[in-house]
Amino acid sequence: MDKLLINNLTKTFPVGRSKRDHLTVLDKVSLSIKENEFVSLVGASGCGKSTLLSIISGLQTHDDGDLKVDGNDITGPGADRGVVFQSYTLLPWLTAKENVEFALRATGRDKTESAELAMTQLKLVGLEKFADRHPGQLSGGMKQRVAIARALSYKPKLLLMDEPFGALDALTRVQMQELLTSVWEREKLTVIFVTHDVEEAVFLSDRIFVMASNPGRIKTIYDVPLPRPRTAETHRMPEFANLQADVLGSIRSEMRDQ
Ligand SMILES: Nc1ncnc2c1ncn2[C@@H]1O[C@H](COP(=O)(O)OP(=O)(O)OP(=O)(O)O)[C@@H](O)[C@H]1O
């Protein structure tokens, strides 16, 4: 069954003073993503990856086309979708646990249930010992783990991630990729992951969607037939390097055509 179905999605932004001047950022984007799939969106800067993710999250509206999660139209943000951005977006005056609790309270859970669920989620990302720390006392990787715990706390089945590991150092990034893969497998999530890092996309994904720019659209879809679980060994497989080169070539050829 399709977890997400998008049909002929179009998005424009007004530019200039006249109402008629607009920039078409996404042009008739159609795609479907199956339950429990891990999909990455890659493409040149400005091709519309974040806009597409933001429309799926319900934080931005679209002009035309249909979007459905589990067969239901997307009309705004909802607890069926969790979102993690590159910037940590934690509330600095709340502890790690309180940040997660805050999101849970917003979905209508009472104080006791929110506190219990928040600790369960922090354990899931290995942060139970840091529950009482404030964001300013946590490393970048830890903050991003809190953001993942928060996004998963109300049990969404579709997780939307926009460059979530972009601000992390290389080693922490690898650790976070492994953490995400294990959470994805355990929680049977469907993930849409925006990244500039093609190696990261190949390592994590079942499929990679390369987007083209001006206007943004899906250019090529690559299957990633690498076995799971993926490990450090996976990076050394010839198929890994070949696929990485193909995806990079597709992005570069698109940039040359612009
Ligand atoms: N609120 C807005 N108003 C006008 N134009 C916008 C707005 N938001 C985004 N755009 C434009 O839409 C296009 C797509 O932007 P978007 O951020 O989705 O691209 P992206 O592929 O995520 O880029 P990057 O990889 O650099 O993050 C860009 O040309 C951008 O300037």
The ligand as a Gaussian input file, in Angstrom:
#p B3LYP/6-31G(d) Opt

LIG

0 1
 N        9.035000      31.681000       0.742000
 C        9.592000      31.744000      -0.476000
 N        9.336000      32.775000      -1.309000
 C        9.864000      32.832000      -2.544000
 N       10.677000      31.889000      -3.042000
 C       10.979000      30.847000      -2.251000
 C       10.464000      30.709000      -0.929000
 N       10.941000      29.558000      -0.395000
 C       11.732000      29.000000      -1.339000
 N       11.754000      29.765000      -2.449000
 C       12.469000      29.476000      -3.688000
 O       12.073000      28.184000      -4.100000
 C       13.157000      27.495000      -4.683000
 C       13.323000      26.155000      -3.994000
 O       13.762000      26.385000      -2.668000
 P       14.028000      25.150000      -1.673000
 O       14.515000      25.704000      -0.393000
 O       12.850000      24.265000      -1.669000
 O       15.221000      24.404000      -2.457000
 P       16.188000      23.254000      -1.932000
 O       16.342000      22.290000      -3.055000
 O       15.711000      22.709000      -0.637000
 O       17.518000      24.083000      -1.730000
 P       18.766000      23.808000      -0.756000
 O       19.322000      22.481000      -1.187000
 O       19.694000      24.938000      -1.039000
 O       18.254000      23.788000       0.651000
 C       14.365000      28.408000      -4.596000
 O       14.488000      29.071000      -5.823000
 C       13.983000      29.367000      -3.506000
 O       14.595000      30.616000      -3.706000

